[in-house]
Amino acid sequence: MRAVGILFFAVLLASCASEPLKPWHRDILSQPHMQLGGDPMFSSLEKKIHFSREASRGVSGMAGGGCGCN
């Protein structure tokens, strides 16, 4: 059983390849729409819509009634 775990881990490590980014790839990845956070205004609006439709209270302090009228 232990040998199977070691073999799985070895295969997992061998399948991970790392290649440096080319300059033209860095240009594409640095654009604003490729960022995880994105536009703060749009993400705030998305959170408000999500929490008001789900009738839940989020970490950010927004609460809603479930009807989407907040």
Secondary structure, DSSP 8 states (H G I E B T S, - for coil): -HHHHHHHHHHHHHH-------HHHHHHHTSGGGSSS--HHHHHHHHHHHHHHHT---TTS----SSS--
